[in-house]
Amino acid sequence: MEKLLMVSRSSREIGAVLRFVLSFAIPVAGIAQISVTGIAPNAPPVPPVSVTEIVPTSATGIPPAPVTAIVPLDWQGKLQFHAESAYGPWAIAGIAAYAGFLQEINSPPEWGQGAAAYGERVASTAGWAGIHGVLAFSLDSTLHEDPRYYRSRSTGFWRRSGHALRGTLLTRTDAGGETVSVWRIGSAYGAAYLSNLWYPDRLDTARLGFLQGTVTLGFALANNLGLEFWPDIKSKLFHRK
């Protein structure tokens, strides 16, 4: 899940946040992606199209691997994708859990404890999710980028992990090419800086916003790793002969 509103200046709290979200994101990611798109990310598109091998152009100069022709998402599909990512069932569960985690570590302490403080943290986390979704939708729709993740065709842990990393920094285009993932990077840092506006002044800093945006990209990588490996893990866990 892609959510981060505030990271304490304490390195211990930062580490705790990372461990919490990483442990929660990986098993959920594969389920959530299918629920958003209606199909597995690497499944044949609907309606069917002829499957061809193409070598997309790349703005980075890195030669991408051949990919299968896919049906691009129109703006309605992208809107649904980001709406589900921000406020779908799994996202709401994550918002409630993350707000509870912030409540447990009393972060920020200015908000205090109790039901009202928890509600404020829930609203703050949900606000971040909304801002992130709006920015992501605006960017990928305007720039014709595809926000979906497509699993690797390679084998081996490191190759597939590298594919997940590549899918975090680069993205497919609606035309079938590949470019820098402006929608993901822009929404990560934009949501961090904008959501800090309602935090205490000591937390509304450029340094903290940059840190939050960077950690959000780390969570996106964790999500992609989940999408890449969770189907295999699930198959072994529940269909073991």
N, C-alpha and C positions, 0 to 999 in steps of 0.2 A: 504494500500500500504505500501510495505516495503521499504522508501527513507529517509535518513538523512545524510547530509554531514557535517554540521557544526552547533554547538549550541553555542551561545554567553555565555560568563561567567556571564552575567546578568541574574538573576533568572526570571526577568520579561520577557525577550525575550524567555527563555526556556519555560515558561508557555504559551506564545503566540504561539510558535511552536506546542506544544502539543495540544492546543485547536484547532488550524487550521487543523492539520492532522487528529485528531480524528473525527472532524465534517465532514471531506471529505471522510474518509476511510470507515465508516460503511455502508452507503447506496450503495457505489460502489462495495464493496467486493463481495457480492453475484453474481452480474452481471459479474464481472471480472472472478471469478472462473469458471463459466459455459463457458465463452468464451474461456478460456484457455484449458480446458479438453474436451470440446464438450459435456459433460454430467454434470448433477448436481452431486455434490460430493457424495451424498448418494443414487444416482440412481443405478439401476441394471447395471452392466458393459456390454459392448459390445465387443466381442460376448458374448451371455448369458452363464453363468456357473451355475452349481448347487449351490443353496444357502445353506450353512451349518453354524452352530454355532460353533465357535472355541474359545478357550481361549489361546491367544498368550502369549508367554513368555515375561518377562519384565526384563530388565537389572537393573531396579531400585528396584525390590522387591515389588513394588506396584501392587496389583492384578488388572489387567485391566478388563474392562467390556467385555462381549462377543461381538464379531463383526461378520459381514457377510463376507464370503469369497469373495475376489475381484480379478480382473485380475491386476497383477502388471504392472507398466509402464516399458517399455524397455528404453534403453538409448536415443533413438530417441524421445520417448514421454516425457522424462524428459527434454531433450534439448528444445523441443517445449514449455513445461510448463514454463521454466525459461526465454526463449526468449520472450514469450508473457508477462510474469510478468515484465520484464525489459523494453521492448520497444513496447508493445501492445498499442492499441488506448487509453485505460484508463491510462496506465502508462505514455504515452507521455503527455496527458492532465495534469497528476499530476506533471510531471517534469516542464512543463511550468508554472503551478500555483505556485509551490513551489519556483521556481526561481523568480517569480514575488513577492512573499512574502519576500524573502531575499532582493530583490531590494527595497521594500517598507521600510524595517527596516535598509537598508544600511549595510548589513552584508555579508562579512566583509567590513569595511569602506575603506580598502586599495584598493578595486576594484572600488570604486567611483560609479557614476550614469551615465545614458545615455544608448543608444542602445548597445554600445560596452560592457558596464558593464553587462547589462542584458544577452547578448549573452554569456559572460564568465560564468555567474551563471548558465545558461541553460546547457552549455557544462560541467561544473563541476558536476551538478546534474546528467546529463546523464552518465558521466563517473563513478560516484558512482554506478549508477544502473547497468552498465555493469560489473563492478568489482564484485558487489554483486551477479549478476546472474552467472558469471563464477565460483566463489567460491562455490555457492550453488550447481550448476550442478556437479562440480568436486567431491564434498563431497558426495552428495546423490548417484551418480552413482558408486563411488568407494566403498562406505559402504553399498550399496543396501538398501537405505532408501527411503521411499515414501514421496514426498513433499506435497501431496494433503491433504486437510482437509476434514474430514468426520463428518457430523453432528451427534449430540447425539440422541440416541433413548429414552432418559429419558424425563421426563416432569418436569416443574418447572424452574423458572428463575435461582436459585442458582445452581442447579445441572447442568444445561446446560452451565452456565457461568464457572463452575468448569471444565466442559469438554473442553471448549474453552481454558482455561488456561493450562490444561493438554496437549492439542494438540499443544501448543506453546513450551513447554519444552520437550515433548516426541513426538515421531513420529512412524508411522508404518514402518515395514520393508517389503521388497519385498516378504519375506517368510510368512508374515502374523503375525509376532510378534510385539513387541513394544520395543523401546529403547530410550535412550537420543537423542534428536534432534541435533546431531552434525552438520548436514548440515545447520540448521537455526542459531545456536549459532555461529558456526565458520564463516559463511558468514557475520553475523551481525558485529562481532568485526573485522574480517579481512578487510572488506570493509571500515570500519571506519578508521582504522589505515592507510591503503594504500591510501585512498582518501585524507587524511590530508597532504600528501606529497606535494601537489601543492598549499596548503594554506599558508598564511603568517606564518613565523616561530613561532610567538607567539601562534598560534593555533595548531601547529603540536607537540602536547604533548601527553604523555601516558595517562594522566588524562582525557583529552578531548576525546581521542579516546575511552577510556573505557565508558565515559558518553554517547557518541554517539552510541556505540554498544548496550548499555543497553536500551536507548530510542528506538532504532530500534526494539528491542525485544518487547518493549511496543507497538509499532505500529503493530507488528505482532499479538499481542494479540487482539488489536482493530480490525484488519482484520478478525481474527477468530471469534470474537463476531459478526461481520457483517455477515459472512458466516453462523453463527449459527441462528441468529434471523431475518436477513433481509427477507428471503423467507416468514416468517410468517407475518412480518410487511407489506410486499408488498401485500400479499394476502388479508389482512384486508383493506388496503388502496384502492385497485383497484377491489376487488371482494366482496365488502360489499353488503349484501342483504338489 
